[in-house]
Amino acid sequence: MGLTSPFDTTDNMDSTILDSHISEIAISENRATQGPLRYGGFTMDIRTGVTHWRGRVLELSLEERELMGILLRHAGQILSTERFARQLRTEPRLVEVRMTALATRLKQGGISCRPYKASGLGYVLWRN
């Protein structure tokens, strides 16, 4: 009996998922060399996760910084809950809880650029 490679796509592994994950990693690594992420008044240092809103440092938890990083990398694009779950290595039902908490926190801080739920499609970082 031989060992099967974890990347063996012939044995119940969907190669499109693997290809998608590899592409996301490559995009993330490429962006790491390009400097901070910016969108709608946000600036995020992708090495440290420090996030500013119009020059003011935001006190974000690790989970909130992870969400903001994904949202800023794909600003203005709707991403599915499943894609967020894959990138965060969590369950899709927890994405909604985290996203709602982040949106509420940003709203309470007077920030108009927040994540919004596109019914049945996923989430998008949107400027008001």
C-alpha positions, 0 to 999 in steps of 0.5 A: 500500500503506497502513500497518496500525495495530498495534491493528488487530484485523482483521489477525491480532491477537486483540483479547482479548489486547489488551483483557486487556493494557490492563486489566492496565495500568489495574489497575496504574496504579490500584493505584499511587495506592493505596499499598503492596501487603500480604499475609501479612506482606509489604509492597511499596512499588510505586513503589520495589519495596522489599519487607518481610517482617514489617518486615525488608527483603528483598534481592530482585533486579529479577526477584524484585521483578517476580515479587513485585509480580505475586504481591502484586497477585493474592495468593491467586489462581492466575495462569497461567504464560502470564499471568506470561510476558506481564506479565514479557515473557518465555517461559513456560518461564522463569517456572517457573525464576524462580518456583522460585528465588524460592520457594527463596530465600524458604524459605531466609529462613524466610518461610512465605508463598511462591509455590506451583505449582498443577499445570496451573493456574499459581502462587499466593502462599500463606500457611502 
